[in-house]
Each structure stands twice: as structure tokens, then as C-alpha cells.
């Protein structure tokens, strides 16, 4: 792949000048296979779920081996420039999607990240505009602004301009917004809910670092994170109610396999409680809900049969 073969990007900045205000449906422009008549958060959830189901993430082994290096640089840029975690998630999803359809030479991987970050900032972080010149400087002038612009054009073309942020972070935001409305009549103190939101956000960020979690759809990861927060922090051992099934679109058994994978992240993370104490609840296996563990055992045979309902591949 030669960068010089990429078409110019005239009009791109104008077309994406204020994407934060654009609806999810606008970021699915041109895809008439994903109808949705519901507006608001519920409508966004439906659109993202349907778009998510069309994605086929199969990055090459070559790319996956170098993915950690790319994400390390991306997180360094986040620390330096201060863009949000939703921008990181959108950038990573675009990279993974592009790498699933195009074989990117190692010499151009940093250029790919720069182009995806440039697009993601326009979508998620318009209050922190980023210039092509700034990105070029951050690559130590390895790639010129023109080269980044050309790669941006190639990425947008390869993705069909379908840029809906069907990420774990976006689904988690949607679920937490709905959960907060239900929480008003729940069983927890406000500090517990705020602590859960903070903790789940950090765990969602950790999810993108683990390539093994690519096997799970982002909505499933987000629903499982909500399950863990609900049953471990807000309502210990509380049931996964019909309202939560409606909110997330997943019954308890759907979460079992993903729960087993995310439990390792939960157990390894150590975060302070709102009172400044070590969160010992997360380290106490006695607090683990019974049902998902039982469901995981029940689904062993299902996993062996190759059921991939909630996986990418």
C-alpha cells in the first residue's frame, strides 16, 4: 500500500466539523440496512447494536502482535493532549476495523493510528481540536500533515464513512445512563453508584488493551461490566432484573462466558473506595454473584458446540 495512492481529502473537515452534535444515525450515513424509529438513548442503543452486528473484526496476527505498541503510544498521547477515553475507544475500533480489511505494513502503522486519532477527535472530542500539524509533530515529523490527511481519506473510504462509535465505552455510557434512572429507587448510597461508574469506566479502558477480548462484542462487554458493578458494588448479590435485561438486551446467561474473562481484570485491579480505603469487596470471592458462575458452567456445553451468538468470530 502506497500512501501516495490515497485520494485527496477535500471537504472532509467541513463534513465532520461538529460531529459531537450529530446523531448516531448520521454516523451510519449511507447504511439503509439499519432502520430505527426510536429516538434518544434507546434509539442510539438500537442503532449501535445493529451496526455492531455488521462488523467483522478479524485483524491479522501481524497487526495483533503490534497492537499493544500502538496502544501504548496512543495512551501516551492521551496523557499529553488530554483527550477523553471515548476518543481512545473510537480510535482503536477504527484501527481494528481497518486492519481487518487492509494489510498495513509495519512502517505505516503509526500513520494509521495518527489518522484514526484525527478522525476520533472530531467525533468524540470536538472541544479539543487537533491539527494535522500537531499530529505530524507528535510523530517526530516522520509523517507529514499531507500524509496523515491522505491516510485519513483511505480509512474513511475503507470504512464506508460508517463511523458510529459502537465501542465498549459508548455502550457503557448508555447503560449507566439508564441504570442511573432506575437507581433512584434502588438499594445503594449515591457514593456507591458514583464509585461504580468510575470503576467500570477504568475497567472498560483496560478492556481495549486485551486482544483476547476482541472475541466479545462491545455491547456484551459493557453489559457484563454493568452486571459486575451492580452485583458487587451497588446491590451485592442483587438479581439481574427484567428491567436490566430490557436496558442491555442481554439475559444473565448471555453474560457468563464474558464474565469469566472480565473477572480476571476485576480481581487484578485495586481501586480506592470513595472513603479512601482499598476496595476489598472486589478481592473477596465471597461477594461474587452465584448466578453467573452457575450460568458459566451451564454454558460450557454451548461453548464447546461452537455457539458464537455473542462473539465476533
C-alpha positions in Angstrom: 0.0 0.0 0.0 1.4 3.3 -1.1 0.3 6.4 0.8 0.7 8.4 -2.5 -2.1 6.3 -4.0 -4.6 7.7 -1.5 -7.1 10.2 -2.8 -7.2 13.7 -1.5 -9.4 14.7 1.3 -11.1 17.8 0.1 -14.2 18.7 2.1 -13.5 16.2 5.0 -13.1 18.9 7.6 -16.3 20.5 6.6 -18.2 17.3 6.6 -17.1 16.5 10.1 -16.9 19.9 11.6 -19.3 19.3 14.5 -19.8 15.5 14.8 -20.4 15.6 18.6 -23.8 17.2 17.9 -24.6 14.6 15.2 -26.8 11.7 16.0 -25.5 8.2 15.8 -27.7 7.7 12.7 -25.7 10.4 11.0 -22.5 8.4 11.7 -24.1 5.5 9.9 -24.7 7.6 6.8 -25.4 5.5 3.7 -26.4 2.4 5.6 -30.1 1.9 4.9 -30.0 -1.6 6.3 -30.1 -0.3 9.9 -33.5 1.3 10.4 -34.6 2.6 13.8 -37.7 4.5 14.7 -36.9 5.1 18.3 -35.2 8.4 19.3 -32.9 9.3 22.2 -30.7 7.0 24.2 -32.8 3.9 23.4 -32.6 4.7 19.7 -28.9 5.1 19.8 -28.6 1.7 21.6 -30.7 0.0 18.9 -28.7 1.6 16.1 -25.3 0.8 17.6 -26.4 -2.8 18.3 -27.5 -3.3 14.7 -24.3 -1.7 13.4 -22.2 -3.7 15.8 -23.7 -6.9 14.3 -22.5 -5.9 10.8 -18.8 -5.6 11.9 -16.4 -8.4 11.2 -13.2 -7.8 13.2 -10.5 -10.2 12.1 -7.2 -8.3 12.4 -4.2 -10.2 11.2 -1.8 -11.9 13.6 0.8 -9.5 12.4 -1.3 -6.5 13.4 -2.3 -8.0 16.7 1.4 -8.5 17.7 2.0 -4.8 17.2 -1.3 -3.6 18.6 0.0 -3.2 22.1 2.8 -1.0 20.9 0.3 1.2 19.1 -2.0 1.4 22.1 0.9 2.3 24.3 1.7 5.3 22.1 -2.0 6.2 22.0 -2.2 6.3 25.8 0.9 8.4 25.9 -0.7 10.9 23.6 -3.8 10.9 25.7 -1.8 11.8 28.8 -0.1 14.6 26.8 -3.1 16.0 25.0 -5.9 15.2 27.4 -8.5 13.8 25.0 -11.1 11.6 26.6 -11.3 7.8 26.9 -14.2 7.7 24.4 -11.8 9.1 21.8 -9.4 6.3 22.6 -12.1 3.7 22.2 -13.3 5.1 18.9 -9.7 5.4 17.6 -9.0 1.8 18.5 -12.2 0.5 16.9 -11.4 2.3 13.6 -7.8 0.8 13.6 -9.1 -2.7 14.3 -11.8 -2.4 11.6 -9.3 -1.0 9.0 -6.7 -3.7 9.9 -9.4 -6.3 9.4 -9.7 -5.4 5.8 -6.3 -4.0 4.8 -2.9 -5.3 5.3 -1.0 -2.4 6.8 2.8 -2.5 6.5 4.6 -2.1 9.8 6.2 1.2 8.6 2.7 2.7 8.3 1.1 1.5 11.5 1.9 4.8 13.3 0.5 6.7 10.4 -2.7 4.6 10.7 -3.0 5.4 14.4 -2.5 9.2 13.7 -5.2 9.2 11.0 -7.7 7.3 13.2 -7.0 9.5 16.1 -7.6 12.6 14.0 -11.0 11.2 13.0 -11.9 10.1 16.5 -11.2 13.5 18.0 -13.6 15.1 15.5 -16.3 12.6 16.5 -15.8 12.5 20.3 -13.7 15.4 21.4 -14.5 18.5 19.3 -13.8 20.7 22.3 -10.2 19.7 22.0 -9.5 20.3 18.3 -6.3 18.7 16.9 -4.4 19.9 13.9 -2.7 17.8 11.3 0.5 19.8 12.1 0.3 18.8 15.8 -0.1 15.1 14.9 2.8 15.4 12.5 5.0 16.9 15.2 4.0 14.0 17.6 5.3 11.5 15.0 8.6 13.4 15.1 7.8 14.6 11.6 8.0 11.0 10.3 4.7 11.6 8.6 3.8 15.0 7.1 0.3 16.6 7.6 -0.4 15.7 3.9 0.4 12.0 4.5 -1.9 11.9 7.6 -4.6 13.6 5.6 -4.2 11.0 2.8 -4.3 8.1 5.2 -7.4 9.7 6.8 -9.1 9.6 3.4 -8.1 6.0 2.9 -9.5 5.0 6.3 -12.8 6.8 5.7 -13.1 5.2 2.3 -12.4 1.7 3.7 -14.9 2.1 6.5 -17.5 3.4 4.1 -17.9 6.6 6.2 -19.7 4.5 8.7 -18.2 5.8 11.9 -20.8 5.0 14.6 -18.8 4.5 17.9 -20.0 1.0 18.7 -17.5 0.8 21.5 -17.5 -0.6 25.0 -17.2 2.9 26.4 -20.2 4.2 24.4 -22.4 1.2 25.3 -21.4 1.5 28.9 -22.4 5.2 28.9 -25.8 4.3 27.5 -26.3 1.5 30.1 -25.2 3.6 33.0 -27.5 6.5 32.0 -30.4 4.1 32.0 -29.2 2.4 35.2 -28.9 5.7 37.0 -32.6 6.4 36.3 -33.5 3.0 37.9 -31.0 3.6 40.7 -33.2 6.4 42.2 -35.4 3.7 43.8 -32.5 1.3 44.3 -30.7 0.0 47.3 -27.4 1.9 47.3 -25.9 5.2 48.5 -25.0 7.8 45.9 -21.3 7.3 46.7 -21.6 3.6 45.7 -23.1 4.5 42.4 -20.5 7.1 41.6 -17.8 4.7 42.7 -19.3 2.0 40.4 -19.3 4.4 37.4 -15.7 5.4 38.0 -14.6 1.8 38.4 -16.4 0.5 35.4 -15.0 3.3 33.2 -11.5 2.3 34.2 -12.2 -1.4 33.5 -13.7 -0.5 30.1 -10.4 1.2 29.3 -8.5 -1.9 30.3 -10.7 -4.0 28.0 -9.3 -2.4 24.9 -5.7 -3.4 25.9 -6.5 -7.1 25.9 -6.7 -8.5 22.4 -8.3 -11.7 23.7 -11.4 -9.6 24.5 -11.9 -8.8 20.8 -13.9 -12.1 20.7 -16.7 -10.3 22.6 -18.9 -7.7 21.1 -18.5 -4.3 22.8 -22.2 -4.3 24.0 -21.6 -7.6 25.7 -18.5 -6.4 27.4 -20.4 -3.3 28.6 -23.4 -5.3 29.8 -21.1 -7.7 31.7 -19.3 -4.7 33.3 -22.6 -3.3 34.4 -23.6 -6.7 35.8 -20.4 -6.8 37.9 -20.8 -3.3 39.2 -24.5 -3.9 40.0 -24.0 -7.2 41.8 -20.7 -6.3 43.5 -21.0 -2.7 44.4 -24.5 -1.2 44.3 -26.6 -4.2 45.2 -24.3 -7.1 46.3 -25.7 -10.4 45.0 -28.6 -8.5 43.7 -30.6 -10.1 40.8 -30.3 -9.3 37.2 -33.8 -8.0 36.9 -36.1 -7.9 33.8 -35.5 -4.1 33.8 -31.8 -4.7 33.3 -32.4 -7.2 30.6 -34.5 -4.7 28.8 -31.9 -2.0 29.3 -29.0 -4.0 28.0 -30.6 -6.6 25.7 -28.9 -9.5 27.5 -30.2 -12.1 29.8 -28.0 -13.3 32.6 -26.8 -16.5 30.9 -25.6 -14.4 27.9 -23.0 -12.8 30.2 -21.5 -16.0 31.6 -18.5 -16.6 29.3 -17.6 -12.9 29.1 -18.0 -12.6 32.9 -15.3 -15.3 33.4 -12.9 -13.3 31.2 -13.6 -10.0 32.8 -13.3 -11.4 36.3 -9.6 -11.6 35.9 -9.4 -7.9 35.2 -11.7 -7.1 38.2 -9.6 -9.2 40.6 -6.3 -7.7 39.4 -7.4 -4.1 39.7 -7.1 -2.3 43.0 -9.0 1.0 43.3 -9.8 3.1 46.4 -13.3 3.4 47.6 -15.0 6.8 48.0 -13.8 6.8 51.6 -10.2 6.3 50.5 -10.0 2.7 51.6 -8.8 -0.2 49.5 -11.8 -1.8 47.7 -11.7 -5.2 49.4 -15.1 -6.1 48.1 -13.6 -6.8 44.7 -10.9 -9.0 46.1 -13.4 -11.1 48.1 -14.6 -14.0 46.1 -17.5 -14.5 48.5 -19.1 -11.4 47.0 -19.1 -12.9 43.6 -22.7 -13.4 42.4 -23.7 -17.0 42.3 -25.8 -17.0 39.2 -23.2 -16.1 36.5 -20.8 -18.7 37.8 -23.6 -21.3 37.6 -24.5 -20.0 34.2 -20.9 -20.3 33.0 -20.9 -24.0 33.9 -24.3 -24.4 32.2 -22.9 -22.8 29.1 -19.8 -25.0 28.9 -21.5 -27.3 26.5 -22.8 -24.4 24.5 -19.2 -23.1 24.1 -18.0 -26.4 23.0 -20.7 -26.6 20.4 -19.3 -23.5 18.8 -22.2 -21.1 19.6 -20.9 -17.7 18.6 -24.0 -15.6 19.2 -22.2 -13.0 21.3 -18.7 -13.2 19.7 -17.1 -11.6 16.7 -15.8 -14.8 15.3 
